[in-house]
Each structure stands twice: as structure tokens, then as C-alpha cells.
């Protein structure tokens, strides 16, 4: 586990009105096709676990979750460094196809209840596992980063996705 991954504290903030939403990871995940213009973020729904209860129980954002066996690719139209009230953040706009993936997985996570988490992989690392209170509707999110993370590097990873 890298210290960079430990410092990562991501959470999703919906930028659309009435949309609510509320590490350690290897690179042994399902390969995805070559990057499309604009890039991508990989998403999956998983659940929390107890440390040591399963070999696939990993630490993400100070909580343990089961490492997903596969991720769905959510194509990104645009990713840019954003100023969010002085917080280090990335503004992401998904393509229509990417929004379908995002919306479906947030619906699945919200419907699964408390133990479910939406897991986000940017580049080769799992970067976030968040509780989803209700499904997102739309194609924009803001990813808030810890002060130690570089927003431009995150944008570059997304665009390279």
C-alpha cells in the first residue's frame, strides 16, 4: 500500500440539482479497451468487509471493502481541475454512454443499502469507495481530493483512461 493511496480521500459530489450521492489496490483487474477521446473512470459496486475476513478485503479511504473482480468503464467527455470552495477537486463530465454506466451503478449501490459502496478506479489504482444514499441522475460529478493529491495528475489519469 502506498502512502499516496492512503492519503487519497475521494468523495462524489453531484453537481446536478436534486442529484444525491453521498488504498490499496492492485492492477490485476479486467483489462479495458484502449482509451477513447476524453478518457474514462472505471466503476464497480462492492461491499464493506472486516479486515482479514477475506483475501480480497482491501483498505480504501479508511474502510475495508471487497476488491471488485471487474469494473465497468464509464467514458468521460471532459475532466478538468476545479475550484470547489478552495478544495482540491476535479470536475468530470461523462459521455452519454458513461452517464448510463454511472447512473446504473449508483442506482445499484443505493438499492443495495448500507454495506454497498461505489468503487472508483482512476488509472491503475482504486481511488475511492463511497456510500451512495440515492442514485445520481445526470452526467456530471465533482471528485474532491485530499490536499496532498494533485488535481492535474488525477485529470491526466482520467484523460489517459
NORCORJO-V396477 format. One record per residue. N is the residue number from 1. NEAR is the number of other C-alpha atoms within 10 Angstrom. Layout:
n = <N N>
near = <NEAR NEAR>
This chain:
n = <1 2 3 4 5 6 7 8 9 10 11 12 13 14 15 16 17 18 19 20 21 22 23 24 25 26 27 28 29 30 31 32 33 34 35 36 37 38 39 40 41 42 43 44 45 46 47 48 49 50 51 52 53 54 55 56 57 58 59 60 61 62 63 64 65 66 67 68 69 70 71 72 73 74 75 76 77 78 79 80 81 82 83 84 85 86 87 88 89 90 91 92 93 94 95 96 97 98 99 100 101 102 103 104 105 106 107 108 109 110 111 112 113 114 115 116 117 118 119 120 121 122 123 124 125 126 127 128 129 130 131 132 133 134 135 136 137 138 139 140 141 142 143 144 145 146 147 148 149 150 151 152 153 154 155 156 157 158 159 160 161>
near = <11 9 9 12 19 15 18 21 21 20 22 21 17 19 18 13 8 9 16 17 21 16 24 20 20 12 10 9 13 11 9 12 8 9 15 13 13 17 23 28 23 24 24 23 26 20 22 20 19 13 15 10 10 12 9 16 20 25 23 26 21 14 15 21 25 23 25 19 11 15 18 19 21 22 27 26 21 18 24 18 19 18 14 13 7 7 12 19 26 23 20 23 21 24 19 15 14 21 21 16 21 29 17 15 22 26 20 19 26 23 14 16 14 13 13 23 26 23 25 22 21 20 18 14 16 25 24 24 30 23 22 24 19 17 20 26 21 18 22 24 22 22 23 22 21 16 13 11 18 14 22 16 11 20 21 16 18 25 23 17 25>
